[in-house]
Amino acid sequence: MTINPSQPEPSHANISTPVLTPTTNKPCTIPHTFRIGCPSDSLIISELLREVFTQTFSFDLTQEDLDDYLNTTLTNEQIKSDIEDPNSIWILALSSASGKEEEEELLGIIQLKFNSFKDCLTLNENPIELHRIYLSTKTHGKGLSQSILSYTQNLAISKGYKSIWLGVYSKHPQGIKFYEKSGFVKCGERIFVVGEDKQVDWVMEKPLI
Protein backbone atom coordinates (compact mmCIF):
# COMPACT_ATOMS: atom_id res chain seq x y z
CA MET A 1 0.00 0.00 0.00
CA THR A 2 1.23 3.52 -0.79
CA ILE A 3 1.14 5.84 2.23
CA ASN A 4 0.55 9.53 1.59
CA PRO A 5 1.61 11.64 4.61
CA SER A 6 0.26 14.78 2.91
CA GLN A 7 -3.35 13.54 3.00
CA PRO A 8 -5.62 16.46 4.09
CA GLU A 9 -6.66 16.50 7.74
CA PRO A 10 -9.68 14.21 8.14
CA SER A 11 -12.97 14.77 9.84
CA HIS A 12 -13.81 13.91 13.43
CA ALA A 13 -14.91 10.31 13.72
CA ASN A 14 -17.19 11.19 16.60
CA ILE A 15 -18.99 14.35 15.59
CA SER A 16 -22.34 12.69 15.05
CA THR A 17 -22.42 10.52 18.12
CA PRO A 18 -23.12 12.42 21.36
CA VAL A 19 -24.64 9.25 22.85
CA LEU A 20 -23.17 5.89 21.92
CA THR A 21 -24.26 2.40 22.86
CA PRO A 22 -21.62 0.58 24.93
CA THR A 23 -19.94 -2.44 23.38
CA THR A 24 -22.05 -5.46 24.36
CA ASN A 25 -23.44 -8.56 22.73
CA LYS A 26 -26.87 -6.96 22.62
CA PRO A 27 -28.11 -6.83 19.00
CA CYS A 28 -29.22 -3.62 17.33
CA THR A 29 -32.94 -3.03 17.93
CA ILE A 30 -33.46 -1.10 14.67
CA PRO A 31 -34.13 -3.17 11.51
CA HIS A 32 -31.44 -2.11 9.06
CA THR A 33 -29.29 -3.08 6.12
CA PHE A 34 -25.92 -1.90 4.87
CA ARG A 35 -24.78 -0.99 1.38
CA ILE A 36 -21.98 0.95 -0.26
CA GLY A 37 -22.81 4.56 -1.09
CA CYS A 38 -22.64 6.02 -4.60
CA PRO A 39 -22.66 9.60 -5.97
CA SER A 40 -26.46 9.57 -6.37
CA ASP A 41 -26.69 9.27 -2.56
CA SER A 42 -24.93 12.59 -2.00
CA LEU A 43 -28.04 14.65 -1.26
CA ILE A 44 -29.46 12.39 1.47
CA ILE A 45 -26.00 11.99 2.97
CA SER A 46 -25.40 15.74 2.96
CA GLU A 47 -28.77 16.36 4.62
CA LEU A 48 -28.01 13.87 7.39
CA LEU A 49 -24.49 15.20 7.93
CA ARG A 50 -25.63 18.81 8.11
CA GLU A 51 -28.46 17.99 10.53
CA VAL A 52 -26.38 15.89 12.87
CA PHE A 53 -23.32 18.16 12.78
CA THR A 54 -25.50 21.11 13.77
CA GLN A 55 -27.18 19.17 16.59
CA THR A 56 -23.85 17.97 17.93
CA PHE A 57 -21.52 20.94 17.48
CA SER A 58 -23.61 24.12 17.53
CA PHE A 59 -23.04 24.55 21.30
CA ASP A 60 -19.25 24.57 20.82
CA LEU A 61 -18.93 26.79 17.73
CA THR A 62 -19.71 30.35 16.78
CA GLN A 63 -22.51 30.69 14.24
CA GLU A 64 -19.96 31.94 11.71
CA ASP A 65 -17.72 28.89 12.12
CA LEU A 66 -20.72 26.54 12.00
CA ASP A 67 -22.06 28.14 8.82
CA ASP A 68 -18.61 28.05 7.24
CA TYR A 69 -18.30 24.29 7.81
CA LEU A 70 -21.85 23.53 6.66
CA ASN A 71 -21.50 25.61 3.51
CA THR A 72 -18.09 24.30 2.45
CA THR A 73 -17.46 20.79 3.79
CA LEU A 74 -20.99 19.38 4.01
CA THR A 75 -22.67 20.64 0.85
CA ASN A 76 -24.27 18.24 -1.62
CA GLU A 77 -21.60 19.09 -4.17
CA GLN A 78 -18.70 18.49 -1.78
CA ILE A 79 -20.13 15.21 -0.47
CA LYS A 80 -20.62 14.01 -4.06
CA SER A 81 -16.98 14.82 -4.76
CA ASP A 82 -15.95 12.95 -1.60
CA ILE A 83 -17.95 9.87 -2.64
CA GLU A 84 -16.27 9.94 -6.08
CA ASP A 85 -12.82 9.97 -4.45
CA PRO A 86 -11.19 6.61 -5.34
CA ASN A 87 -9.42 6.62 -1.95
CA SER A 88 -12.74 6.65 -0.11
CA ILE A 89 -15.59 4.23 0.51
CA TRP A 90 -18.93 5.08 2.13
CA ILE A 91 -21.00 2.58 4.11
CA LEU A 92 -24.69 3.45 4.50
CA ALA A 93 -26.99 2.11 7.20
CA LEU A 94 -30.59 2.11 5.97
CA SER A 95 -33.87 1.31 7.69
CA SER A 96 -35.39 -1.94 6.43
CA ALA A 97 -38.70 -2.19 8.29
CA SER A 98 -40.87 -2.25 5.15
CA GLY A 99 -38.39 -3.99 2.87
CA LYS A 100 -39.18 -1.48 0.10
CA GLU A 101 -36.19 0.36 -1.31
CA GLU A 102 -38.19 3.52 -2.04
CA GLU A 103 -39.18 3.73 1.64
CA GLU A 104 -35.66 3.29 3.03
CA GLU A 105 -34.41 5.97 5.41
CA LEU A 106 -30.75 6.81 5.91
CA LEU A 107 -29.87 6.07 9.54
CA GLY A 108 -26.15 6.62 9.45
CA ILE A 109 -22.89 6.50 7.50
CA ILE A 110 -19.26 5.61 7.89
CA GLN A 111 -16.62 6.93 5.51
CA LEU A 112 -13.36 5.01 5.23
CA LYS A 113 -10.24 6.48 3.63
CA PHE A 114 -7.43 4.51 2.06
CA ASN A 115 -3.84 5.75 1.82
CA SER A 116 -4.33 7.88 4.92
CA PHE A 117 -1.65 7.96 7.60
CA LYS A 118 -0.51 9.88 10.69
CA ASP A 119 3.03 9.92 12.02
CA CYS A 120 1.85 8.98 15.51
CA LEU A 121 0.38 5.64 14.41
CA THR A 122 2.13 2.63 15.89
CA LEU A 123 0.13 0.10 13.88
CA ASN A 124 1.45 1.32 10.54
CA GLU A 125 1.30 -1.79 8.36
CA ASN A 126 -1.71 -1.45 6.06
CA PRO A 127 -3.83 0.95 8.18
CA ILE A 128 -7.21 2.32 7.09
CA GLU A 129 -8.81 5.49 8.45
CA LEU A 130 -12.32 5.70 9.86
CA HIS A 131 -12.75 9.22 8.53
CA ARG A 132 -16.38 9.92 9.44
CA ILE A 133 -19.18 8.33 11.41
CA TYR A 134 -22.57 10.05 11.49
CA LEU A 135 -25.66 8.49 13.05
CA SER A 136 -29.16 9.92 13.19
CA THR A 137 -30.08 10.96 16.71
CA LYS A 138 -33.09 8.63 16.55
CA THR A 139 -30.68 5.68 16.59
CA HIS A 140 -28.86 6.60 19.79
CA GLY A 141 -28.87 3.92 22.45
CA LYS A 142 -30.26 1.27 20.08
CA GLY A 143 -27.06 -0.50 19.10
CA LEU A 144 -26.55 0.84 15.58
CA SER A 145 -23.18 2.39 16.41
CA GLN A 146 -21.71 -1.00 17.30
CA SER A 147 -23.44 -2.72 14.38
CA ILE A 148 -22.09 -0.35 11.73
CA LEU A 149 -18.63 -0.32 13.32
CA SER A 150 -18.49 -4.13 13.30
CA TYR A 151 -19.61 -4.24 9.66
CA THR A 152 -16.98 -1.66 8.75
CA GLN A 153 -14.18 -3.53 10.49
CA ASN A 154 -15.13 -6.80 8.78
CA LEU A 155 -15.17 -5.00 5.41
CA ALA A 156 -11.71 -3.55 6.09
CA ILE A 157 -10.39 -7.00 7.03
CA SER A 158 -11.83 -8.48 3.82
CA LYS A 159 -9.85 -5.88 1.85
CA GLY A 160 -6.59 -6.80 3.57
CA TYR A 161 -6.24 -3.96 6.07
CA LYS A 162 -4.54 -4.82 9.34
CA SER A 163 -5.48 -1.85 11.53
CA ILE A 164 -7.98 0.99 11.71
CA TRP A 165 -7.50 4.49 13.09
CA LEU A 166 -9.56 7.62 13.70
CA GLY A 167 -9.62 11.08 15.24
CA VAL A 168 -12.07 11.79 18.05
CA TYR A 169 -12.74 15.19 19.63
CA SER A 170 -10.85 15.44 22.93
CA LYS A 171 -13.87 17.13 24.59
CA HIS A 172 -16.22 14.27 23.66
CA PRO A 173 -15.87 11.78 26.55
CA GLN A 174 -18.76 9.58 25.41
CA GLY A 175 -17.17 9.07 22.01
CA ILE A 176 -13.77 8.35 23.56
CA LYS A 177 -15.31 5.85 25.98
CA PHE A 178 -17.12 4.06 23.14
CA TYR A 179 -13.96 3.70 21.08
CA GLU A 180 -11.96 2.53 24.09
CA LYS A 181 -14.56 -0.16 24.79
CA SER A 182 -14.38 -1.10 21.11
CA GLY A 183 -10.65 -1.74 21.40
CA PHE A 184 -9.16 1.57 20.22
CA VAL A 185 -6.14 3.02 22.03
CA LYS A 186 -4.89 6.61 21.97
CA CYS A 187 -1.60 7.00 20.10
CA GLY A 188 -1.38 10.77 19.61
CA GLU A 189 -3.18 14.05 18.93
CA ARG A 190 -3.90 16.31 15.97
CA ILE A 191 -5.54 19.66 15.23
CA PHE A 192 -8.94 19.74 13.52
CA VAL A 193 -10.04 23.12 12.12
CA VAL A 194 -13.67 24.27 11.84
CA GLY A 195 -13.78 27.81 10.48
CA GLU A 196 -11.48 29.77 12.78
CA ASP A 197 -11.80 27.25 15.62
CA LYS A 198 -8.84 24.90 16.18
CA GLN A 199 -9.86 21.78 18.08
CA VAL A 200 -7.72 19.01 19.54
CA ASP A 201 -8.50 15.44 18.46
CA TRP A 202 -7.23 12.25 19.99
CA VAL A 203 -5.81 9.91 17.38
CA MET A 204 -6.81 6.34 18.25
CA GLU A 205 -5.98 3.04 16.58
CA LYS A 206 -6.94 -0.61 16.77
CA PRO A 207 -5.55 -3.84 15.25
CA LEU A 208 -7.97 -5.67 12.98
CA ILE A 209 -6.20 -9.04 12.96
N, C-alpha and C positions, 0 to 999 in steps of 0.2 A: 504493500500500500504506500502511496506517496503522501507524505505529511507536508502540509502547507502552514508554516508558523504565522504567515501573514493573513490568515483567515480573519475576516471582520469579527469584532466582538459579538458574541451571540446573545440571544435573549435570555432573560430569567427563565429557569425551568419551573419556577414555582408561582409565577405571577397570577395564575388563575385559580389557585387552590388555597384559599384562606382556611378551609376546614378539610382535613384529609382523613380518610378511614385508616385506622391502624392496620398493620400487616397481620392478618389472621387467616385462618382457613375458611372463614365465613364467605360464602359465595356472594357475588353481586346480586342485589335484589331488583335491579332494573333490567328487563329484557333488552338485549342489545346484540349487535353484530359489529364486526370490524371489516373495513376495506381500505384499500390504498386510495388516497385522494388524487384528483386530477385537476387540470386547470379550470374545468367547468364548475368545480366546487368552490372557486375562489370567493364568490359573493357570500355564500352561507358561512364560510370559514371566517371571512373578514367581519361579518356581523357578530358572530359569536366572540371573536377575539376583542373587538371594540367594546362590546357589552361587558364582558368579564374583566377586561383590563380596567375599565372605568370603575366598576364595582369594587375591585380589589385595591386599586392604587390611588383613587381620587383623594383619599384622606392624607396621603403622604406627598402630594405633588401640588405645585401651583396650577391654576387653571391654564396658564400659558404653556407650561411644560406638558401638561396632560394633552392639550389640544395639538401641540406640536407632534407628539408621539402618535396620536390617533390619525392625524392628517398626513403623516409621512410613512410611518412603518406599518400601519395596520389598514391601509386603504385596500380596496378591491384590486386595484391595479398592482400594488406592491405585493400583495399576497399571491396573485396570479404569477408574477415574476418569480417569487420564492418557490412556488410549486413546480415551475418549469426548470428550476435549477437542477442540473444533473447530479449535483452533490447533495441532494436533499430528498427525503422521502417522507410523506405525510400519512399518518394512520388516523382514520376517522372512526369514532365510535358513534353508532347510529341506533336509535330506538327501533325495536323490532316487534312491538306489541301486536300490530295488525298484520305484519308480514307483507304489506304492500309497499313497494319501493316509493311510490309517489307520496306516501304518508309518513315516510321516515323523517325523523327529527335529529339534527346534529346535537349530540350530547357532549362531545369533547374531541380533542385532537392531540396527537403528539407529532412533533416534527423532529426527525433525526437528521443529522448532518454527517456526511462522510468527509474524510480528509480534513478533519478539524482537530486541532491539537493545542494544548497549553504546556508551557515549560514546566509547570509544577506537577504535572501528572507523573505518577510513579509506575502506573500500569500502562506503559507506552508501546506495547506491541499490539498493533491492530485495534486501537480504540475507536469508538463511535460516540458522537455527542448527542445527548438528549437536549436538543436546542430549545424546544418549547413544549409545555404541557398546559392546555387550557381545558377546563371542565365547566360545564354549565353549573350554576349554583344549585339547581334543582337536583343535582346528582350527589351533593355532598352528604357524607355519612352513609352512603348506600353501597359502597364497595367498588365503584367504577374506577377509582384511582388505582387500586391495586390490580384490577382486571386489565386495564389498558397498559399498565406498566409491565405486567407479566407477559402479555401478548407481544409488546415491543421488544422485550429482552429475548424472547424466543425467536422472533424474527431476526434480530441482530445476530444471534448464535447461528441461525440457519444460513446467514450470509458470510460466516467465517470470522466475525468480530469476537475479540477475546475480552474486551472490557468496555464499560460504558461510563461516561462522565457528564457532568452538568454543572450549571451555576445556579445557586439558590440565594435569594436575598438574605443578607445577614440579620435583618430585622424581622424575619418571618419564622419564628420558632416552630410553628406547627408544620411548615414545610420541611424544615431541617429535621425535626423529629421523625416525620414520615420517611424521609430518605434514609436516615440512620437505621430505622427499623427494617427498611428494605435492603439493608446491607451496604449502603454507601458510606464512605469515610472521607472526611475533609482532608484535602491535600494541598490547599493553598487558597489564595484570594485573587480577585480581579475587580476592576472598576467597570460598572455598567452605567451608561449615560442615557438619561431621559431628558431631552431639552437641555436646560442648563444645570440639571441636578445630577451629581455624580454619586452613585450608590455603590456600596461595597457588597460584592457577592462572595459567598463561599464556593470554592470549586471542590466538588465531591466526585469520587470515582468508586467503581465496583467491578470486581472480576465477573465475567460471564461464564467462564468454564474453569 
